[in-house]
């Protein structure tokens, strides 16, 4: 499974990207999937097993995530209840 983090601004995406990559977390930048939002934008995608570490790093650095989704192997997205 993959995890997709949605942020409130491109500025936060870039800040989170720099921070997570600096800590060695393997992430990718992707366009926000149409299934999630019709807004144009960029999201962070990472392996589901890295989600707890990434959330911890972002939390420690006060970078908030607007929404978090899990993507299954068939490409379906499920919103997580809490971030």
ZAROVEX-478646 format. One record per residue (C-alpha): residue number from 1; residue in three letters; z, y, x. Coordinates in Angstrom, 1 decimal, always signed. Each point is the difference from the previous one (the first is absolute). Example, Ala and Ser with C-alpha at 12.3 -4.5 7.8 and 13.67 -1.06 7.14 Angstrom:
<pts>
PT   pos   code       up    north     east
PT     1    ALA     +7.8     -4.5    +12.3
PT     2    SER     -0.7     +3.4     +1.4
</pts>
This chain:
<pts>
PT   pos   code       up    north     east
PT     1    UNK     +0.0     +0.0     +0.0
PT     2    UNK     -0.6     +3.6     +1.0
PT     3    UNK     +2.2     +3.0     -0.7
PT     4    UNK     -1.5     +3.4     -0.9
PT     5    UNK     +2.0     +3.2     +0.4
PT     6    UNK     -1.0     +3.0     -2.0
PT     7    UNK     +1.2     +3.4     +1.1
PT     8    UNK     +0.2     +3.4     -1.8
PT     9    UNK     -2.2     +1.8     +2.7
PT    10    UNK     -2.4     -0.8     +2.8
PT    11    UNK     +2.5     +1.8     +2.3
PT    12    UNK     +2.6     -2.7     -0.8
PT    13    UNK     -2.5     -2.8     +0.5
PT    14    UNK     -0.9     +1.4     +3.5
PT    15    UNK     +3.7     +0.4     +0.9
PT    16    UNK     +0.8     -3.5     -1.2
PT    17    UNK     -3.0     -1.5     +1.9
PT    18    UNK     +1.0     +1.7     +3.2
PT    19    UNK     +3.7     -1.1     -0.4
PT    20    UNK     -0.8     -3.6     -0.9
PT    21    UNK     -2.6     -0.5     +2.7
PT    22    UNK     +2.4     +1.5     +2.5
PT    23    UNK     +2.5     -2.6     -0.9
PT    24    UNK     -2.6     -2.8     +0.4
PT    25    UNK     -0.5     -0.7     -3.7
PT    26    UNK     -3.6     -1.2     -0.6
PT    27    UNK     -1.4     +2.1     -2.8
PT    28    UNK     -3.4     +1.2     -1.3
PT    29    UNK     -1.2     +3.0     -1.9
PT    30    UNK     -2.0     -0.7     -3.1
PT    31    UNK     -1.3     +2.0     -2.9
PT    32    UNK     +2.3     -0.1     -3.0
PT    33    UNK     -1.3     -2.9     -2.1
PT    34    UNK     -1.6     +1.0     -3.3
PT    35    UNK     +2.2     -2.7     -1.7
PT    36    UNK     +3.0     +2.1     +1.0
PT    37    UNK     -1.2     +3.6     -0.5
PT    38    UNK     -3.1     +1.9     -0.7
PT    39    UNK     +1.1     +2.7     +2.4
PT    40    UNK     -1.7     +0.1     +3.4
PT    41    UNK     +2.3     -0.5     +2.8
PT    42    UNK     +1.2     -2.2     +2.8
PT    43    UNK     +2.6     -2.8     -0.1
PT    44    UNK     +1.7     -2.1     +2.6
PT    45    UNK     -0.6     -3.8     -0.1
PT    46    UNK     +2.1     -2.5     +1.9
PT    47    UNK     +0.9     -3.7     -0.1
PT    48    UNK     +2.6     -0.8     -2.7
PT    49    UNK     +2.4     -1.4     +2.6
PT    50    UNK     +0.1     +3.3     +1.8
PT    51    UNK     +1.0     +1.9     -3.2
PT    52    UNK     +3.8     -0.1     +0.5
PT    53    UNK     -0.3     +1.3     +3.6
PT    54    UNK     -2.4     +2.7     -0.9
PT    55    UNK     +2.1     +1.2     -2.9
PT    56    UNK     +3.1     +0.1     +2.2
PT    57    UNK     -1.8     +2.0     +2.7
PT    58    UNK     -1.4     +2.5     -2.6
PT    59    UNK     +3.4     +0.2     -1.7
PT    60    UNK     +1.8     +0.8     +3.2
PT    61    UNK     -2.5     +2.8     +0.6
PT    62    UNK     +0.2     +1.3     -3.5
PT    63    UNK     -3.7     -0.6     -0.8
PT    64    UNK     -0.2     -0.9     -3.7
PT    65    UNK     -2.5     -2.3     -1.6
PT    66    UNK     -1.3     +0.9     -3.4
PT    67    UNK     -1.0     -3.6     -1.0
PT    68    UNK     -0.2     -3.4     +1.5
PT    69    UNK     -2.3     -2.8     -1.1
PT    70    UNK     -0.5     -3.6     +1.0
PT    71    UNK     -3.5     -1.3     +0.2
PT    72    UNK     -0.6     -3.7     -0.4
PT    73    UNK     -2.7     -2.1     +1.6
PT    74    UNK     -2.2     +0.5     -3.1
PT    75    UNK     +0.2     +3.8     +0.5
PT    76    UNK     +2.3     +0.7     -3.0
PT    77    UNK     +2.6     +2.7     +0.3
PT    78    UNK     +3.5     -0.2     -1.3
PT    79    UNK     +2.3     +3.1     +0.1
PT    80    UNK     +3.4     -0.6     +1.5
PT    81    UNK     +2.9     +1.1     -2.2
PT    82    UNK     +1.9     +1.8     +2.7
PT    83    UNK     -1.0     +1.5     +3.3
</pts>
